[in-house]
């Protein structure tokens, strides 16, 4: 009798221990592949042939502070948009796929402008591209059954910007995805409670500032990689558009993986899904 392949045997063990159906376990595997994928920097370097380290070496020391400030301003604008204007019932995957393409085109256009004017345009271009990405993230959330009218879902959309930018403080034994969620859990709870009680009446509220600051610390890592690529003189408008296409695609992937995990958690519970995710 032929031996059972190790991967098949392991899948059966995960399936039996977690209780996930085969279809849902397949969805979870696809989500993990997206969430734990190579970083934006690695993918862009492979495609453009431009080492990120070269771009980082060209950034003035003071620009790191500018990146942090631009990231926080863009996220605060995104929080405003999320709370005040995102809404609607869940929509189909086909519609979401079409919208993703439109969002990529819009992001590419803003990236082309950034490519022409370089780092000086970051403070203007980043809020635009971040808002475009948030709209795309919301559409992906809807396609996974989320109701964007709920505050919890709106903040879940915003926290996607914290995924894919691993912090030095993350536990090496934890997946980057779950480490980010654990790091933000308390701040998300506080912000949800604040918005439920008072609404978006004051952008400077401590609960909102803390959440945006935590997300920004991770989002800024990816923004820094993007800025480093744009610092290379040969980039120009065409490659600037490509960089922003990779930028939005990165967060679209994070969103798809994140909302698949959330969908499964609502069915099976958080711990069984996390265990299955870690064992895959």
C-alpha positions as CSV (number, residue, x, y, z in Angstrom):
1,X,0.0,0.0,0.0
2,X,1.3,3.4,-1.0
3,X,2.3,5.8,1.9
4,X,0.0,8.7,2.5
5,X,1.8,12.0,1.6
6,X,2.8,13.9,4.7
7,X,0.9,17.1,3.6
8,X,-2.3,15.1,3.1
9,X,-1.9,13.4,6.5
10,X,-1.3,16.7,8.2
11,X,-4.3,18.3,6.5
12,X,-6.5,15.5,7.9
13,X,-5.2,16.0,11.4
14,X,-5.8,19.8,11.2
15,X,-9.3,19.1,9.8
16,X,-10.2,16.7,12.6
17,X,-8.8,18.9,15.4
18,X,-10.2,22.2,14.2
19,X,-13.6,21.0,12.9
20,X,-13.2,23.2,9.8
21,X,-14.8,21.8,6.7
22,X,-12.5,20.9,3.8
23,X,-13.7,24.0,1.8
24,X,-13.1,26.3,4.8
25,X,-9.7,24.8,5.5
26,X,-8.8,25.5,1.8
27,X,-10.0,29.1,2.2
28,X,-7.9,29.4,5.4
29,X,-4.8,28.1,3.6
30,X,-5.3,30.6,0.8
31,X,-5.7,33.4,3.4
32,X,-2.5,32.4,5.2
33,X,-0.6,32.4,1.9
34,X,-1.8,36.0,1.3
35,X,-1.2,37.2,4.9
36,X,2.3,35.7,5.4
37,X,3.5,36.5,1.8
38,X,6.7,38.3,1.0
39,X,6.7,41.9,1.9
40,X,6.1,44.8,-0.5
41,X,9.8,45.5,-0.6
42,X,10.7,42.0,-1.6
43,X,8.1,41.9,-4.4
44,X,8.9,45.3,-5.7
45,X,12.7,44.7,-5.7
46,X,12.2,41.5,-7.6
47,X,10.1,43.2,-10.2
48,X,11.9,46.5,-10.6
49,X,15.4,45.2,-10.0
50,X,16.0,48.2,-7.6
51,X,17.2,47.2,-4.1
52,X,15.2,48.9,-1.4
53,X,18.4,49.4,0.6
54,X,19.7,51.8,-2.2
55,X,16.6,53.9,-1.9
56,X,16.7,53.9,1.9
57,X,20.3,55.2,1.7
58,X,19.1,58.1,-0.4
59,X,16.4,59.2,2.1
60,X,17.5,62.1,4.4
61,X,17.4,61.2,8.1
62,X,14.7,63.8,8.7
63,X,12.5,62.1,6.1
64,X,11.8,59.2,8.4
65,X,9.9,61.6,10.7
66,X,8.1,62.9,7.6
67,X,7.0,59.4,6.7
68,X,5.6,58.9,10.2
69,X,3.7,62.2,10.1
70,X,2.4,61.5,6.5
71,X,1.3,58.0,7.5
72,X,-0.6,59.2,10.6
73,X,-2.3,62.0,8.6
74,X,-3.3,59.6,5.9
75,X,-4.7,57.1,8.4
76,X,-6.7,59.8,10.3
77,X,-8.2,60.9,7.0
78,X,-9.0,57.2,6.3
79,X,-10.6,56.9,9.8
80,X,-12.8,59.9,9.0
81,X,-13.9,58.4,5.7
82,X,-14.5,55.0,7.2
83,X,-16.7,56.3,10.0
84,X,-18.6,58.9,8.0
85,X,-19.1,57.5,4.6
86,X,-18.5,53.7,4.2
87,X,-21.7,51.7,4.2
88,X,-24.0,49.3,2.3
89,X,-25.0,45.7,2.3
90,X,-22.6,42.8,1.3
91,X,-22.0,42.5,-2.4
92,X,-20.9,39.7,-4.7
93,X,-17.3,38.7,-5.4
94,X,-17.6,39.3,-9.1
95,X,-18.5,43.0,-8.5
96,X,-15.6,43.3,-6.0
97,X,-13.1,41.9,-8.5
98,X,-14.1,44.5,-11.0
99,X,-13.9,47.2,-8.4
100,X,-10.4,46.1,-7.4
101,X,-9.2,46.7,-10.9
102,X,-10.7,50.2,-10.9
103,X,-9.1,50.9,-7.5
104,X,-5.7,49.7,-8.9
105,X,-6.1,52.1,-11.8
106,X,-6.9,55.0,-9.5
107,X,-3.9,54.1,-7.3
108,X,-1.6,53.9,-10.3
109,X,-2.6,57.3,-11.4
110,X,-1.8,58.9,-8.0
111,X,1.5,56.9,-8.0
112,X,2.4,58.4,-11.4
113,X,2.1,61.8,-9.9
114,X,4.3,60.7,-7.0
115,X,6.8,59.3,-9.5
116,X,7.1,62.7,-11.3
117,X,7.5,64.8,-8.2
118,X,9.3,62.3,-6.0
119,X,9.3,62.4,-2.2
120,X,8.0,65.9,-2.1
121,X,4.6,64.7,-3.2
122,X,4.3,62.0,-0.5
123,X,2.2,64.1,1.9
124,X,-0.2,64.9,-0.9
125,X,-0.3,61.6,-2.7
126,X,-0.4,59.3,0.4
127,X,-3.8,60.4,1.8
128,X,-5.3,60.0,-1.7
129,X,-3.9,56.5,-2.3
130,X,-4.8,55.5,1.3
131,X,-8.4,56.5,0.8
132,X,-8.6,54.6,-2.5
133,X,-7.2,51.5,-0.8
134,X,-9.7,51.9,2.1
135,X,-12.5,51.8,-0.4
136,X,-11.1,48.7,-2.0
137,X,-10.6,47.1,1.4
138,X,-14.3,47.8,2.3
139,X,-15.5,46.2,-1.0
140,X,-13.4,43.1,-0.1
141,X,-14.9,43.0,3.4
142,X,-18.4,43.1,1.9
143,X,-17.6,40.2,-0.4
144,X,-16.8,38.1,2.7
145,X,-20.1,38.9,4.2
146,X,-19.2,41.9,6.4
147,X,-21.6,44.8,7.0
148,X,-19.7,48.0,6.5
149,X,-22.3,49.9,8.5
150,X,-21.0,48.3,11.7
151,X,-18.3,50.2,13.6
152,X,-16.4,47.0,14.3
153,X,-16.2,46.3,10.6
154,X,-15.1,49.8,9.7
155,X,-12.3,49.6,12.2
156,X,-11.4,46.1,10.9
157,X,-11.0,47.7,7.5
158,X,-8.7,50.4,8.9
159,X,-6.6,47.9,10.8
160,X,-5.7,46.1,7.5
161,X,-3.2,48.9,7.0
162,X,-1.3,47.4,10.0
163,X,-0.9,44.1,8.3
164,X,2.2,43.2,6.2
165,X,4.5,45.6,8.1
166,X,6.2,43.5,10.8
167,X,7.3,45.3,14.0
168,X,10.5,44.6,15.8
169,X,8.4,44.0,19.0
170,X,6.5,41.1,17.4
171,X,6.9,37.7,19.1
172,X,9.1,35.6,16.7
173,X,7.0,32.5,17.6
174,X,3.7,34.3,16.5
175,X,2.7,34.7,12.9
176,X,3.0,38.3,11.6
177,X,-0.7,38.4,11.1
178,X,-1.8,37.3,14.6
179,X,1.0,39.4,16.2
180,X,-0.5,42.5,14.6
181,X,-4.0,41.6,15.7
182,X,-2.8,41.0,19.3
183,X,-0.9,44.3,19.4
184,X,-4.0,46.3,18.3
185,X,-6.7,44.4,20.2
186,X,-6.9,46.7,23.2
187,X,-6.8,49.9,21.1
188,X,-9.5,48.6,18.7
189,X,-11.8,47.8,21.6
190,X,-11.3,51.2,23.1
191,X,-11.9,53.0,19.8
192,X,-15.0,50.9,19.1
193,X,-16.5,51.8,22.4
194,X,-15.7,55.5,22.0
195,X,-17.2,55.6,18.5
196,X,-20.3,53.7,19.6
197,X,-20.9,56.2,22.5
198,X,-19.8,59.5,21.0
199,X,-19.3,59.0,17.2
200,X,-16.6,60.8,15.3
201,X,-16.9,64.1,17.1
202,X,-13.3,64.7,17.9
203,X,-10.4,63.3,15.8
204,X,-8.0,64.0,18.7
205,X,-9.8,61.7,21.1
206,X,-7.2,59.6,23.0
207,X,-8.9,56.3,22.0
208,X,-8.7,57.2,18.3
209,X,-5.2,58.7,18.5
210,X,-3.9,55.5,20.2
211,X,-5.4,53.3,17.5
212,X,-4.1,55.4,14.6
213,X,-0.7,55.6,16.2
214,X,-0.5,51.8,16.5
215,X,-1.6,51.2,13.0
216,X,0.8,53.9,11.7
217,X,3.8,52.3,13.4
218,X,3.2,49.3,11.0
219,X,1.8,51.1,8.0
220,X,4.7,53.4,8.1
221,X,7.1,50.5,7.5
222,X,5.4,49.7,4.2
223,X,5.1,53.5,3.3
224,X,8.9,53.8,4.0
225,X,9.6,51.0,1.6
226,X,7.4,52.7,-1.0
227,X,9.2,56.0,-0.4
228,X,12.6,54.3,-0.7
229,X,11.7,53.0,-4.1
230,X,10.5,56.4,-5.2
231,X,13.7,58.0,-4.0
232,X,15.6,56.2,-6.8
233,X,16.0,58.8,-9.6
234,X,15.4,56.4,-12.5
235,X,11.9,55.5,-11.1
236,X,9.9,58.2,-12.8
237,X,6.2,58.3,-13.5
238,X,5.8,54.9,-15.2
239,X,7.5,53.0,-12.3
240,X,5.7,55.3,-9.8
241,X,2.4,54.0,-11.2
242,X,3.7,50.4,-10.9
243,X,4.9,51.0,-7.3
244,X,1.4,52.2,-6.3
245,X,-0.2,49.3,-8.1
246,X,1.9,46.9,-6.0
247,X,1.2,49.1,-3.0
248,X,-2.6,48.7,-3.3
249,X,-2.4,45.1,-4.4
250,X,-0.4,44.4,-1.2
251,X,-3.2,45.7,1.0
252,X,-5.9,44.1,-1.1
253,X,-4.2,40.8,-0.4
254,X,-4.0,41.6,3.3
255,X,-7.7,42.5,3.3
256,X,-8.8,39.3,1.5
257,X,-6.8,37.1,3.9
258,X,-8.0,39.1,7.0
259,X,-11.7,39.0,6.2
260,X,-11.6,35.3,5.2
261,X,-10.1,34.6,8.7
262,X,-12.8,36.8,10.3
263,X,-15.6,35.0,8.4
264,X,-14.3,31.6,9.6
265,X,-13.9,32.9,13.2
266,X,-17.6,33.8,13.2
267,X,-18.4,30.2,12.2
268,X,-16.0,28.1,14.3
269,X,-14.7,30.5,16.9
270,X,-11.4,32.4,17.2
271,X,-9.2,29.7,18.8
272,X,-10.0,26.8,16.5
273,X,-9.3,29.0,13.5
274,X,-6.1,30.3,14.9
275,X,-4.9,26.8,15.7
276,X,-5.7,25.6,12.2
277,X,-4.0,28.6,10.7
278,X,-0.8,28.0,12.8
279,X,-0.7,24.3,11.9
280,X,-1.1,24.8,8.2
